[in-house]
Amino acid sequence: MSVTVRQACRGDLPHIIAIEEASFSVPWSHQSLAAELENPVAHYYVLEKDDGSVAGYADVWLIADEGQLANIAIHPSARGLGYGEILLRTAMEALFQAGCTSLFLEVRQSNAPAQGLYRKLGYEGVAVRKNYYSQPVEDACIMQCQKENYQWLSHSR
């Protein structure tokens, strides 16, 4: 099945909300998710399957030359298909092309699959944020990817 990554639009909001609520124990509010569509530093993407359904979204911020992965999720029914990597690569490469030199993110210490993907792309753990998450309370691993450490696909450069 082919997929397309494109800029999110207001019509995607119900899908983004559904994915958010299916993915996180403490989801972002509907208002926060909607506000990101208007956030001038946000680059909001959705991953759309060839049947037109939205399977995931990513929200990355670019402030000066620094990027932040604010939020990313793949619908539980679409996980394990490589969609997260496609979505994250698209978002990261867009930021790098826009002048970003370094990207940061926080991830639950227990989220080994996500950490594996981030390491595959060139992220490294740089710090721990104690008790960052709730329900359950858990530390966050802060990870950083420098543009020069990003693991480009041969066709992506």
N, C-alpha and C positions, 0 to 999 in steps of 0.2 A: 504494500500500500504506500503510495507516495504522500508526502506531506509538504506543506508550504508554511514558511514563517513569514508573517507580515506584521505591520504596525497594528496594534489593537485600536478598536474604535468603540464608540459608545454602545453599539449593538452587540458587542462581545461581552459586555458587563454581566449579563445573567450567567453566561458560561464560566467566566472568571470567578464569579461568586460561588457557583456550584463546585468548581474544582478546589477553590480555597477551603470551603467548608468540609469537603471530603478528605482534605489532605492534612489539616492542622488541628491540633487540640485547642488552640486559641487562635482562631482565624482573624484576619483583619476585618474590620467592620465594612459594611457595604459602602458607607460614606468614604472611608479611607481608600478603598479600591477604586471608587469612582473619581476621587480627587486626583489620583495618579494620572488619569487621562488628561488633566489640565496642568499638571506639575511641569513647569518649564525645564527642569533638569532631568525629568524622567523620559526614558525611552522604553515604551511598553509594547511588548510583542505577544502574539498568540501563534500557536502551532495548530494549523488546520489540516485535517485529513482530507483525502480526495473526495469523501462523501459530504464535505462541508462542515463537519462537526469540529468543534474546538477541543483539542486533547490536552492543551497545556498553555501556560503563559509565563512570561518572564518580565520583570520590571527592574531595569537597571538605571542608575543615576550617573550623570557625568557633571562634575563640578570642577571647573578649571581643567586640570589634566588627571584628575583622580576619579575612578569609577567605584560604584558600590552596587553589588547585587542586592537589591532591596527585597526581592521576592521571586521565587520560581516554584512552579508546581506542575506536575503531570497528573492527569486524572488517574486514580488508582487502577481503572480498567485498562489503561494504556501504558502502564509502567513495564519496564523490562524490554522495550522495543527499540531503544536508542533515541527516543524522542527528546529526552532531557538533554542529551549531548548535542543534538542538532539545534535545539532551541538556544542553549547556552552559548554554543559556538557562534551562532548568528548574532546574538546580542553582544558578546565580547568583541567580535571582529568589527561590528559597527562602531563600538566605542573606541577601539584602537584606531580605526580609520578617521574618527572625529578628533583625535589628538590625545586620547587617554594613554597614560604611560603605566598605570598601576590600578588594579582592581582589588577590592576587598569584599569579604562576605563573612557572615557568621553562620555556623552550622552546629546542630546538636552534636555533642561528643559521641552519642550513641548512634548517629546516623552514618554508619560505615558505607552504605552504597553511595550516598551523596559525596562523602569525603573521597571515595575512590574515584568518582568522576572528576571532582575538582583537581585531585592530584594528577590524573591523566592529562588534564588540560594545562598543567603548569603551576597550579596553586601550591603554596607551602603554608604550613601552620606557623603563625607568628606570635600568637598570644592566646590566653584563655580568659574569658569573661565569666567570672563566678556567678552562678545562680541566675543566668541571663534569661533562661526559659522558665515557664511555669506549666503546670499540668502536663507532665510532672516537672518539678523543679530540676533543672539540669544546667551544667556549664555549657558555654558556647566556645567552640574552637574558632578563633579568628584566623582566616586564611587570606593570603595575598598572592596575586599573580602579576608579576612584572611583565610588560609587553615582550621583553626579550626572552622571557622564559616560557611564553605561551607555546603550546605544542600545535603549531599550524598543520592543517592537512595540506598535502602537496598542492591541491587545486585552490587552496584558500588564499595564498599569498598573492 
